[in-house]
Amino acid sequence: MDILLWGVLPYVMVVILVGGSIWRYKYDQFGWTTRSSQLYESKLLRIGSPIFHFGLLAVIAGHVFGLIIPKSWTAAVGMSEDLYHFNALFVGSVAGLGTLGGIMILIYRRRKTGPVFMATTNNDKLMYVVLVAAIIFGLWTTLASVFFDEHGLTYRDTVSPWFRSLFIFSPNITSMAAAPLSFHIHTLVGMLLFMVWPFTRLVHAFTAPLHYLFRPYIVYRSRDKGPSVRNRAGWSDVGTHDRDTRQR
């Protein structure tokens, strides 16, 4: 069972994630969207969406830091295990609670706003259940890693080495098998989330318009030549040169 869960299932998850995303993009490009519902309700959306997304970014950053950076690296720069666990508990709890609070606001909005709820697919309903479960179990593991270590083992001794070993196609199954139960459950729910990812609205994350941060400003100029139109300082008048030439 350990071989199937920690040696085979991660690669099955990757195949479904990548293959499902390619299939979705090829055959359902018009559905590759969050299906914006801001026109139906915007008050709760303005509150819940930023909280969820910023919290999720912090959660992702915490996972990258905790799973990829070995314990020896933090020790080499002088960070003690107590300081590391304190930061993990504080930052992880704030990020997790923010993400959970944001998604609960969005779920409440989706359930209580008729047109928004009608546009929710069965796949998206499943996604919300799995996503909330992943967040809750993530908070559980954050607390368990600090206060309820089993046999003195933390995720840095078990889950992290296993996660890094996946990238060299040599899964450290023994290490992951020794992890506490809470990490087993959180990891399995997380893999399930990535397997349903391509078939839900979450797929839009792969096409986030990050290039908007680097594109030049778009300048809009009025074609109205009426006397009431005033041009902003620093902008040249449209058609002024031609008009001045005719007057001369």
N, C-alpha and C positions, 0 to 999 in steps of 0.2 A: 504494500500500500504506500509506503514512503517513497518507493521508486516512482510509482505512478503520480503521486501528488507533487513531489518536489523535484523529480527528474524528467518527467514527461509532460505533465500538465502545463508548466510555464511555456514550453515551446509550442504546444497546441494553442495556447492563448495568443501567442504572437502571430501564429499563422492565421487564426480567425480575425485578429485585429487588423493585420495588414491586408489579408485577402478580402475581408468584408469591406474595408474602406475602399479598396480598388473597385470592387463590384458595385458598391454604392455610388461611387463617383461616375462609373461608366454607365450605369443603367438608371440612376435616379439623381441626376445633377440638379433638377428643379426642386428636389426634396432635400438637397444638401443645405439646410438652413435651420435656424432656430424657430422659423415661422413666427415672426415678431407679432406680439399681441398688445403693443403699447397703445394702439388706438382704442382698445376696449377698456383698459385700466392702466393708469400710469403712476398713481400715488404710491401704492405698495411696491411697484416695480422699481421706482427710483430709490426706495429704501433697501429692499431685499437684494437686488441684483449687485450693487457695489459691495455690500457686506459679504455676499457669497463669493464673488469673484476674487476680491482682495484676500479674503480668508483662504480660498483655495490656492492662490499663488503662494501664500505663506506656508500652507501645508505641503505643497509640492517642494518648495525650497527646503523645508525641514526633512522631508524624505530623502532628497538628494544628499543633503549634508550627513544624515545619519546612516544611510545605506552605502554610500560610495566612499566616503572618507574613512579610512581605517583608524582604529583606536591609537595605533602607534604614531600617526600623523599629529593628532591633537596633543598627545603626550609630548611630542618633539617640540611643539611650540609653547609648552609650559601650561597647557590647560589640564587641570586636574579632573578626575572623574566626577567629583562632587560638583564642581563648577559646570561641567558638561551636562550632568543630569538636571541641575537646577535650571539651566537655560532650556533644556529640552522640555522640562515640565512647564515652565512659564510660557515660553513661546508656543509650544505645542498645544497647551490648553487654550490660550487666547485664540490661536489660529483655528483650532478645532471647534471651539464654541462659536466663533464668528461664522465659520462655514456652516455649522449646523443651524444657527439662528437664521442666517440668510436663506438657506434652502427651505426652512420651515415657513418663512414668510412667503416665499415664491410658491410653495405647494398650497398654502392657505389661499393665496390670491387665485391660483389656477382652479381650485375647487369651488370658490365662492363666486367667481366671475363666469357667468354662463357661457358666453362665446369662447372664452379661453379654455374652459373645461371641455367644451364640445370639440375643440381642435386638438385635444390630447389623445394620442394614439395609445393602443394597448402596450406597444413597445416602450413608449415613454413612461407609462405608469409603472411598468416593471423596472425601468431604469431608476425612477425616483425611489422605489423600495430598496434596490440594491445600493444606490448612492447613499441614502440615509443610513443604511446598515453599515456601510464602509466607514462613514464618519463616526458613528457611535462606537464601533469596535476600535477605531483608531484612537478615540479618546480613552477607551478602556485600556488599550495597550500603553498609552502614554503614562497613565497612572500606575499600571502594573509594572512597567519597566523601572519605576522609581521606588515604589513602596512594597511591591509583592514579587520580587525576584525569586524564581524557583531555583534552589541549589546555587544561588549566587550568579546565575547566568542571565545576561541581558541580551537584547537584540544585537548589540555590537559584537557579541561573542558567537552568536548563532545565525540570526537572519542576515546580517550584513555580509559575512563571509560566503554564505549560500548565494545571496543576490549577486555578488561580484563574480562568483564562479560560473554563473549562467552565461556571462559574456565570453568566456573562453570555452564554452561547450563542455564543461567538466563539472556538473553540478555537485556541490558538496552536500550530499543528501544527509549524511550523518550529522552535520552541523545543524541543518534546519530541523531535523527530527528531534534534536535535543532542545529546541526552543519551547518556551511555555505555551500552553494551550491557547491563550489569548492571541498570541502572534500567529498561530496556525489558522485560527478562525479569521483574523483580520486579513491575512495573506490570501486565503481562499476566496473571501468576499471581494477583495481587490481584483483578483484575477477574473472573477465572474463579471465584475463591472467592466473590465476592458474587453471581455468577450461580447458583451451586449452593446458596447460603445458604438461600433459602426452602424448599428441598425436603429439608433435613436437620435434625438436632436443634439446629443453631445458631439456628434461627428463634426459640427461646425467649428470646433476648437482647432481642427487641423487646417482650416483656411481662415484663421483670424487675420484681419486686415492690418498686420503689423507694419506694412509699407506705408500706411497713412502717417506714421510717426516721422517718416523721412522724406515724404514727397514735398515739393515746393508749394507755397501758397497759391491758391487760385484767385486771380483778380477779376472781379466783376465790375463792369462799367456800363453805365446807362446809355441807351441810344436816344433818350428823350432830349431834345434841344430846346425845350421850353425855358423861359427865364427863371423859373422857380428851382431848377436843378442846380445844385452846388456840388462841385467836385472836391474830393478830399485833398488836403494838403499833400503835396508831393506827387500827385497824379497829373499827368498831362491830359488836356482836354481832347476828347475824341472829335476829330474833324476840325479842330481849331486852325490848323495850318492851312487847310484848303480855304476856309472862310476868310482868313486874313489875306490870302493871296488874291482872292476875288475882289476884296475891298480895295487893295492897292491898285 
